[in-house]
Amino acid sequence: MIRLDQQVINEALRWHQEAQPVWLCTVLRTYGSSPRAPGTMMSVNGRGEHCGSLSGGCIEEDFLAQLSMGSYRESSQLIRYGEGGMRPSVELPCGGSLEIVIEYLPPDEQTRTLLQAMQAALLGKQRLVKTLVVGQRAEFEVPEADRMLPPLSITENRIQLPVGAVPELMVAGYSPVAFECIRLGQILGFHVRICEHRPESLSEIERYFTGADNITIVPQHPARWLEINGAGASVAIVSLTHDPRIDELTMMEAINTQAFYLGVMGSERNSEKRRRRLQQIAGMSREDLERIHAPVGLRIGSKTPAEIALSIMADIVRVKNGEQL
């Protein structure tokens, strides 16, 4: 399953290979209600073909019309659409406004290098931070793998744009709830890694998910896999089996990683017992235990495996996006 931002860059690269100029548009800030979030991208070629979206269609139509009249030939520039914007004739249906940076990318080696680096970042092969001064072309750097990406920021005419790796959902052990989390994770654009060493469960996983897009099946105990490979800052790790030989051993290894989310399924009573065991057996500190979401998921009164998975994935997305409860 290819995410929309991956499609945007893939198309931009294809047009570049055809020796076409590319305009890369990125939403920077929103005011009031707006149809797209900061970081949303759209790419456009010289023929007016485009991939991605900035609004419900009104901005795209105006942008393409202006492009056909020779506008947007600077290396980069800021445009504000909507209420109080630089294009006052264009109104967003939601009544808000968007600030967009438009990059003009000629068909040269510098453009190819930038687009290939963005493509690699969106595929999870590296992390990327773009920096541009308005009026100039963007430069980029690749930060260390264990560093969190900085937030999108604008200081005067300097813009910093993080291009994140595809987030990963590591499912430690298989269960009915894990099955639903795998499906939801895939829909939400996560790369899903399933670690399972039990033959019966592994057989079921392979029957349902072998060959599925963005899913990797690892026939190994999740704790052992984490011990060998670790996990970066774009990974969420959930253990949903109710088996302490899986759930607790996984958390003992997961706590040593940079993963942004750790979660274990269980009732309040069982979660408290687990915390005491992890403290006594593994020597986890209070800070370690506070990293583990247990019981995992948002409180939405969920009962069925699908509802529980929804609560889990909603909480993971909340933490990934930096939202507080």
Sine and cosine of phi, psi and omega as CSV:
sin_phi,cos_phi,sin_psi,cos_psi,sin_omega,cos_omega
0.00,0.00,0.92,-0.40,-0.04,-1.00
-1.00,-0.03,0.80,-0.60,0.02,-1.00
-0.95,0.30,0.34,-0.94,-0.08,-1.00
-0.89,0.46,-0.65,0.76,-0.01,-1.00
-0.91,0.41,-0.50,0.86,0.11,-0.99
-0.92,0.40,-0.66,0.75,0.04,-1.00
-0.88,0.48,-0.64,0.76,-0.01,-1.00
-0.86,0.52,-0.73,0.69,-0.03,-1.00
-0.97,0.26,-0.60,0.80,0.05,-1.00
-0.86,0.51,-0.69,0.73,0.02,-1.00
-0.92,0.40,-0.65,0.76,0.03,-1.00
-0.87,0.50,-0.65,0.76,0.04,-1.00
-0.91,0.40,-0.64,0.77,0.02,-1.00
-0.89,0.45,-0.67,0.74,0.04,-1.00
-0.92,0.40,-0.61,0.79,0.04,-1.00
-0.87,0.49,-0.65,0.76,0.02,-1.00
-0.91,0.41,-0.37,0.93,0.09,-1.00
-1.00,0.05,0.15,0.99,0.00,-1.00
0.90,0.43,0.53,0.85,0.07,-1.00
-0.99,-0.16,0.56,-0.83,0.17,-0.99
-0.94,0.35,0.45,-0.89,-0.01,-1.00
-0.77,-0.64,0.68,-0.73,0.16,-0.99
-0.96,-0.28,0.84,-0.55,0.02,-1.00
-0.94,-0.34,0.89,-0.46,-0.05,-1.00
-0.94,-0.33,0.73,-0.68,-0.03,-1.00
-0.74,-0.67,0.77,-0.64,0.07,-1.00
-0.95,0.32,0.80,-0.60,-0.01,-1.00
-0.98,-0.19,-0.75,0.66,-0.06,-1.00
-0.63,-0.78,0.50,-0.87,0.08,-1.00
-0.83,-0.56,0.51,-0.86,0.01,-1.00
-0.77,-0.64,0.79,-0.61,-0.07,-1.00
0.93,0.38,-0.44,-0.90,0.06,-1.00
-0.96,0.27,0.65,-0.76,0.03,-1.00
-0.48,-0.88,0.50,-0.86,-0.10,-0.99
-0.98,0.19,-0.26,0.96,-0.06,-1.00
-0.73,-0.68,0.51,-0.86,-0.04,-1.00
-1.00,-0.01,0.37,-0.93,0.10,-0.99
-0.82,0.57,0.65,-0.76,-0.03,-1.00
0.99,-0.14,-0.26,0.96,0.03,-1.00
-0.89,0.46,0.66,-0.75,-0.07,-1.00
-0.84,-0.55,0.42,-0.91,0.16,-0.99
-0.61,-0.79,0.68,-0.74,0.09,-1.00
-0.90,-0.43,0.56,-0.83,-0.05,-1.00
-0.68,-0.73,0.62,-0.79,0.07,-1.00
-0.96,-0.29,-0.01,-1.00,-0.07,-1.00
-0.93,0.38,-0.29,0.96,0.03,-1.00
-1.00,0.02,-0.04,1.00,-0.02,-1.00
1.00,0.03,0.10,0.99,0.08,-1.00
-0.97,0.23,0.61,-0.79,-0.04,-1.00
-0.63,-0.77,0.36,-0.93,0.03,-1.00
-0.71,-0.71,0.71,-0.71,-0.06,-1.00
0.99,-0.11,-0.05,-1.00,-0.08,-1.00
-0.43,-0.90,0.57,-0.82,0.05,-1.00
-0.93,-0.37,-0.33,0.94,-0.03,-1.00
-0.40,-0.92,-0.33,-0.94,0.05,-1.00
-0.99,0.14,0.12,0.99,0.02,-1.00
0.79,-0.62,-0.43,0.90,-0.08,-1.00
-0.93,0.38,-0.67,0.74,0.00,-1.00
-0.93,0.37,-0.67,0.74,-0.01,-1.00
-0.85,0.52,-0.70,0.72,-0.01,-1.00
-0.88,0.47,-0.71,0.71,0.00,-1.00
-0.92,0.40,-0.67,0.74,-0.01,-1.00
-0.87,0.49,-0.72,0.70,-0.01,-1.00
-0.91,0.42,-0.61,0.80,0.04,-1.00
-0.90,0.43,-0.71,0.71,0.03,-1.00
-0.90,0.43,-0.62,0.79,0.00,-1.00
-0.89,0.45,-0.65,0.76,0.00,-1.00
-0.92,0.40,-0.34,0.94,0.01,-1.00
-1.00,-0.09,0.15,0.99,0.10,-1.00
1.00,-0.09,0.18,0.98,0.00,-1.00
-0.98,0.19,0.16,-0.99,0.13,-0.99
0.88,0.47,0.75,0.67,0.07,-1.00
-0.98,-0.20,-0.01,1.00,0.08,-1.00
-0.96,0.28,0.37,-0.93,-0.02,-1.00
-0.86,0.51,-0.61,0.80,0.08,-1.00
-0.34,-0.94,0.55,-0.83,0.05,-1.00
-0.39,-0.92,0.38,-0.92,0.00,-1.00
-0.98,-0.21,0.68,-0.73,0.07,-1.00
-0.73,-0.68,0.67,-0.74,0.06,-1.00
-0.91,-0.42,0.80,-0.60,0.04,-1.00
-0.94,-0.34,0.50,-0.86,0.05,-1.00
0.98,-0.19,-0.31,-0.95,-0.07,-1.00
-0.84,0.54,0.83,-0.56,0.00,-1.00
0.96,0.27,0.23,0.97,-0.09,-1.00
-1.00,0.06,0.09,-1.00,0.01,-1.00
-0.97,0.25,-0.28,0.96,0.07,-1.00
-0.90,-0.44,0.97,0.24,-0.12,-0.99
-0.90,0.43,-0.34,0.94,-0.02,-1.00
-0.97,0.23,-0.22,0.98,-0.03,-1.00
-0.98,-0.22,0.89,-0.46,0.00,-1.00
-0.94,-0.35,0.72,-0.70,0.09,-1.00
-0.97,0.23,0.64,-0.77,-0.03,-1.00
-0.89,0.46,-0.40,0.92,-0.03,-1.00
-1.00,0.03,-0.10,0.99,0.05,-1.00
1.00,0.08,-0.03,1.00,0.01,-1.00
-1.00,0.00,-0.34,-0.94,0.05,-1.00
-0.51,-0.86,0.38,-0.92,-0.02,-1.00
-0.78,-0.63,0.62,-0.79,0.16,-0.99
-0.94,-0.35,0.79,-0.61,-0.15,-0.99
-0.81,-0.58,0.64,-0.77,0.18,-0.98
-0.98,-0.19,0.74,-0.67,0.00,-1.00
-0.92,-0.39,0.85,-0.53,0.03,-1.00
-0.95,-0.32,0.80,-0.60,0.10,-1.00
-1.00,-0.08,0.88,-0.48,-0.10,-1.00
-0.90,-0.43,0.98,-0.19,0.03,-1.00
-0.93,0.37,0.33,-0.95,-0.06,-1.00
-0.98,0.20,0.92,0.38,-0.01,-1.00
-0.81,-0.58,-0.02,-1.00,-0.07,-1.00
-0.91,0.42,-0.59,0.81,-0.01,-1.00
-0.90,0.44,-0.64,0.77,0.06,-1.00
-0.90,0.43,-0.71,0.71,-0.01,-1.00
-0.86,0.51,-0.69,0.72,-0.01,-1.00
-0.88,0.47,-0.69,0.72,0.00,-1.00
-0.90,0.44,-0.75,0.66,-0.05,-1.00
-0.91,0.42,-0.61,0.79,0.04,-1.00
-0.92,0.39,-0.60,0.80,0.04,-1.00
-0.92,0.40,-0.64,0.77,0.05,-1.00
-0.92,0.40,-0.63,0.78,0.04,-1.00
-0.88,0.47,-0.70,0.71,0.02,-1.00
-0.89,0.46,-0.63,0.78,0.01,-1.00
-0.91,0.41,-0.67,0.74,-0.02,-1.00
-0.95,0.31,-0.36,0.93,0.08,-1.00
-1.00,0.06,-0.06,1.00,0.04,-1.00
1.00,0.04,0.17,0.99,-0.03,-1.00
-0.99,0.15,-0.37,0.93,0.02,-1.00
-0.31,-0.95,0.08,-1.00,0.11,-0.99
-0.91,-0.41,0.41,-0.91,-0.13,-0.99
-0.58,-0.82,0.64,-0.77,0.13,-0.99
-0.80,-0.60,0.90,-0.43,0.06,-1.00
-1.00,0.01,0.65,-0.76,0.08,-1.00
-0.75,-0.66,0.76,-0.65,0.07,-1.00
-0.62,-0.79,0.57,-0.82,0.16,-0.99
-0.99,-0.13,0.78,-0.62,-0.07,-1.00
-0.81,0.58,0.77,-0.64,-0.06,-1.00
0.98,-0.19,-0.25,0.97,-0.02,-1.00
-0.88,-0.47,0.17,-0.98,0.04,-1.00
-0.99,0.14,0.42,-0.91,-0.06,-1.00
-0.97,0.24,0.54,-0.84,0.21,-0.98
-0.91,-0.42,0.26,-0.96,0.00,-1.00
-0.56,-0.83,0.37,-0.93,0.09,-1.00
-0.69,-0.72,0.40,-0.92,0.03,-1.00
-0.94,-0.35,0.96,-0.28,-0.02,-1.00
-0.95,0.30,0.20,-0.98,0.04,-1.00
-0.87,0.49,0.52,-0.86,-0.10,-0.99
-0.88,0.48,-0.51,0.86,-0.07,-1.00
-1.00,-0.05,0.08,1.00,0.03,-1.00
-1.00,0.00,0.67,-0.74,0.12,-0.99
-0.93,0.36,0.61,-0.80,0.06,-1.00
-0.93,0.38,0.63,-0.77,0.05,-1.00
-0.94,0.35,0.37,-0.93,0.03,-1.00
-0.96,0.28,0.35,-0.93,0.14,-0.99
-0.88,0.48,0.75,-0.66,-0.04,-1.00
-0.58,-0.81,0.45,-0.89,0.02,-1.00
-0.73,-0.68,0.86,-0.51,0.05,-1.00
-0.81,-0.58,0.95,-0.32,-0.09,-1.00
0.81,0.59,-0.90,-0.43,-0.03,-1.00
-0.97,-0.24,0.24,0.97,-0.01,-1.00
-0.96,-0.29,0.78,-0.63,-0.07,-1.00
-0.86,-0.50,0.72,-0.69,0.07,-1.00
-0.89,-0.45,0.86,-0.52,-0.10,-1.00
-0.86,-0.51,0.94,-0.34,0.08,-1.00
-0.97,0.23,0.65,-0.76,0.10,-1.00
-0.88,-0.48,0.98,-0.21,-0.20,-0.98
-1.00,0.08,0.44,-0.90,0.16,-0.99
-0.93,0.38,0.43,-0.90,0.10,-1.00
-0.85,0.52,0.81,-0.58,0.02,-1.00
-0.90,0.44,0.53,-0.85,-0.02,-1.00
-0.91,-0.42,0.67,-0.74,0.13,-0.99
-0.95,-0.32,0.91,-0.40,0.07,-1.00
-0.99,-0.13,0.88,-0.47,0.02,-1.00
-0.98,-0.18,0.92,-0.40,-0.06,-1.00
-1.00,-0.06,0.98,-0.20,-0.03,-1.00
1.00,0.06,0.44,-0.90,-0.12,-0.99
-0.94,-0.34,0.58,-0.82,0.03,-1.00
-0.27,-0.96,0.15,-0.99,0.06,-1.00
-0.85,0.53,-0.62,0.78,0.05,-1.00
-0.93,0.37,-0.64,0.77,0.05,-1.00
-0.86,0.51,-0.65,0.76,0.03,-1.00
-0.83,0.56,-0.72,0.69,-0.02,-1.00
-0.94,0.33,-0.59,0.81,0.05,-1.00
-0.90,0.43,-0.62,0.79,0.03,-1.00
-0.87,0.49,-0.73,0.69,-0.02,-1.00
-0.91,0.42,-0.69,0.72,0.01,-1.00
-0.92,0.39,-0.65,0.76,0.02,-1.00
-0.86,0.51,-0.66,0.75,0.03,-1.00
-0.90,0.44,-0.70,0.72,0.03,-1.00
-0.87,0.48,-0.61,0.79,-0.06,-1.00
-0.99,0.17,0.00,1.00,0.08,-1.00
1.00,-0.04,0.19,0.98,0.07,-1.00
-0.98,0.18,0.54,-0.84,0.31,-0.95
-0.99,0.14,0.79,-0.61,-0.08,-1.00
-0.97,-0.26,0.82,-0.57,0.07,-1.00
-0.92,-0.40,0.86,-0.51,-0.03,-1.00
-0.96,-0.29,0.87,-0.48,0.04,-1.00
-0.95,-0.30,0.88,-0.47,-0.04,-1.00
-0.52,-0.86,0.78,-0.62,-0.03,-1.00
-0.95,-0.32,-0.20,0.98,-0.04,-1.00
-0.99,0.17,0.83,-0.56,-0.12,-0.99
-0.83,0.56,-0.69,0.73,-0.05,-1.00
-0.91,0.42,-0.70,0.71,0.01,-1.00
-0.93,0.38,-0.63,0.77,0.01,-1.00
-0.89,0.46,-0.62,0.78,0.03,-1.00
-0.88,0.47,-0.65,0.76,0.02,-1.00
-0.93,0.37,-0.66,0.75,0.04,-1.00
-0.86,0.51,-0.73,0.68,-0.04,-1.00
-0.90,0.43,-0.56,0.83,0.01,-1.00
-0.91,0.41,-0.63,0.78,-0.06,-1.00
-1.00,0.05,-0.56,0.83,-0.26,-0.97
-0.86,-0.52,-0.04,1.00,0.05,-1.00
-0.86,0.50,0.79,-0.61,0.01,-1.00
0.99,0.11,-0.03,1.00,-0.01,-1.00
-0.95,0.30,0.55,-0.83,0.01,-1.00
-0.89,0.45,0.65,-0.76,0.12,-0.99
0.87,0.50,0.47,0.88,0.07,-1.00
-0.79,-0.62,0.78,-0.62,0.05,-1.00
-0.89,-0.46,0.78,-0.63,0.02,-1.00
-0.97,-0.23,0.83,-0.55,-0.02,-1.00
-0.91,-0.41,0.93,-0.37,-0.01,-1.00
-0.99,0.16,0.92,0.39,-0.09,-1.00
-0.44,-0.90,0.48,-0.88,0.09,-1.00
-0.87,0.50,0.75,-0.66,-0.07,-1.00
-0.86,0.52,-0.58,0.82,0.02,-1.00
-0.90,0.43,-0.65,0.76,0.02,-1.00
-0.91,0.41,-0.65,0.76,0.01,-1.00
-0.89,0.46,-0.68,0.74,0.02,-1.00
-0.92,0.39,-0.61,0.80,0.03,-1.00
-0.86,0.50,-0.63,0.78,-0.05,-1.00
-0.99,0.13,-0.67,0.74,-0.19,-0.98
-0.96,-0.29,-0.39,0.92,-0.07,-1.00
0.93,0.37,-0.23,-0.97,0.03,-1.00
-0.42,-0.91,0.67,-0.74,-0.01,-1.00
-0.99,0.10,-0.07,-1.00,-0.11,-0.99
-0.97,0.24,-0.10,0.99,0.03,-1.00
-0.98,-0.21,0.28,0.96,-0.08,-1.00
-0.95,-0.32,0.69,-0.73,0.19,-0.98
-0.94,-0.33,0.75,-0.67,-0.03,-1.00
-0.89,-0.45,0.84,-0.55,0.05,-1.00
-0.79,-0.61,0.68,-0.73,0.07,-1.00
-0.87,-0.50,0.85,-0.52,-0.27,-0.96
-0.75,-0.66,0.58,0.81,-0.15,-0.99
-0.97,-0.23,-0.32,0.95,-0.15,-0.99
0.92,0.39,0.22,0.98,0.03,-1.00
-0.95,-0.31,0.93,-0.37,-0.05,-1.00
-0.87,0.49,-0.42,0.91,0.03,-1.00
-0.93,0.37,-0.32,0.95,0.08,-1.00
-0.97,-0.25,-0.82,0.58,-0.11,-0.99
-0.87,0.49,-0.76,0.65,-0.10,-0.99
-0.97,0.23,-0.63,0.78,0.07,-1.00
-0.90,0.44,-0.60,0.80,0.05,-1.00
-0.89,0.45,-0.71,0.71,-0.01,-1.00
-0.91,0.42,-0.54,0.84,0.03,-1.00
-0.88,0.47,-0.54,0.84,0.05,-1.00
-1.00,0.04,-0.62,0.79,-0.06,-1.00
-0.89,0.46,-0.54,0.84,-0.05,-1.00
-0.91,0.42,-0.32,0.95,0.00,-1.00
-1.00,0.01,0.04,1.00,-0.04,-1.00
-0.98,-0.21,0.06,-1.00,0.06,-1.00
-1.00,-0.03,0.13,0.99,-0.07,-1.00
-0.77,0.63,0.66,-0.75,-0.07,-1.00
-0.99,0.14,-0.21,0.98,-0.03,-1.00
-0.53,-0.85,0.76,-0.65,0.10,-0.99
-0.81,-0.59,0.76,-0.65,-0.03,-1.00
-0.56,-0.83,0.59,-0.81,0.03,-1.00
-0.72,-0.70,0.69,-0.72,-0.01,-1.00
-0.99,0.14,0.55,-0.84,0.04,-1.00
0.40,-0.92,0.29,-0.96,0.03,-1.00
-0.95,0.30,0.17,-0.99,0.06,-1.00
-0.85,0.53,-0.69,0.73,-0.03,-1.00
-0.90,0.43,-0.75,0.67,0.00,-1.00
-0.92,0.39,-0.56,0.83,0.02,-1.00
-0.92,0.40,-0.63,0.78,0.04,-1.00
-0.91,0.41,-0.67,0.75,0.06,-1.00
-0.88,0.48,-0.65,0.76,0.02,-1.00
-0.90,0.44,-0.67,0.74,0.02,-1.00
-0.86,0.51,-0.66,0.75,0.02,-1.00
-0.90,0.43,-0.65,0.76,0.02,-1.00
-0.91,0.42,-0.68,0.73,0.00,-1.00
-0.90,0.43,-0.57,0.82,0.04,-1.00
-0.94,0.34,-0.68,0.73,-0.06,-1.00
-0.97,0.23,-0.70,0.72,-0.11,-0.99
-1.00,0.08,-0.70,0.71,-0.08,-1.00
-0.99,-0.13,-0.10,0.99,0.01,-1.00
0.93,0.37,0.48,0.88,-0.01,-1.00
-0.93,0.35,0.63,-0.77,0.04,-1.00
-0.99,0.13,0.15,-0.99,0.05,-1.00
-0.87,0.49,-0.63,0.77,0.01,-1.00
-0.90,0.43,-0.63,0.77,0.05,-1.00
-0.87,0.49,-0.75,0.67,-0.06,-1.00
-0.90,0.43,-0.53,0.85,0.01,-1.00
-0.94,0.35,-0.33,0.94,0.05,-1.00
-0.96,0.28,-0.37,0.93,-0.10,-1.00
-1.00,-0.01,0.86,-0.51,0.04,-1.00
-0.99,0.13,0.96,-0.29,-0.04,-1.00
-0.48,-0.88,0.88,-0.48,0.00,1.00
-0.91,0.42,0.61,-0.79,-0.05,-1.00
-0.97,0.23,0.53,-0.85,0.10,-0.99
0.98,-0.18,0.34,-0.94,0.08,-1.00
-0.98,0.20,0.49,-0.87,0.01,-1.00
-0.99,0.13,0.98,-0.18,0.02,-1.00
-0.82,-0.58,0.27,0.96,-0.01,-1.00
0.95,0.33,0.45,0.89,-0.08,-1.00
-0.93,0.37,0.61,-0.79,-0.02,-1.00
-0.81,-0.59,-0.73,0.68,-0.07,-1.00
-0.99,0.15,0.32,-0.95,0.06,-1.00
-0.81,0.58,-0.65,0.76,0.00,-1.00
-0.91,0.41,-0.66,0.75,0.02,-1.00
-0.92,0.39,-0.64,0.77,0.04,-1.00
-0.90,0.43,-0.67,0.74,0.03,-1.00
-0.88,0.47,-0.63,0.78,0.05,-1.00
-0.87,0.50,-0.69,0.73,0.00,-1.00
-0.91,0.42,-0.60,0.80,0.00,-1.00
-0.93,0.37,-0.76,0.65,-0.05,-1.00
-0.93,0.38,-0.54,0.84,0.06,-1.00
-0.89,0.45,-0.65,0.76,0.00,-1.00
-0.94,0.35,-0.62,0.78,0.05,-1.00
-0.89,0.46,-0.71,0.71,0.02,-1.00
-0.89,0.45,-0.63,0.78,0.04,-1.00
-0.85,0.53,-0.75,0.66,-0.03,-1.00
-0.92,0.38,-0.67,0.74,0.02,-1.00
-0.84,0.54,-0.61,0.79,-0.04,-1.00
-1.00,0.01,0.07,1.00,0.10,-1.00
0.97,0.23,0.39,0.92,-0.01,-1.00
-1.00,0.00,0.65,-0.76,0.03,-1.00
-0.99,-0.13,0.48,-0.88,0.07,-1.00
-0.97,0.25,0.00,0.00,0.00,0.00
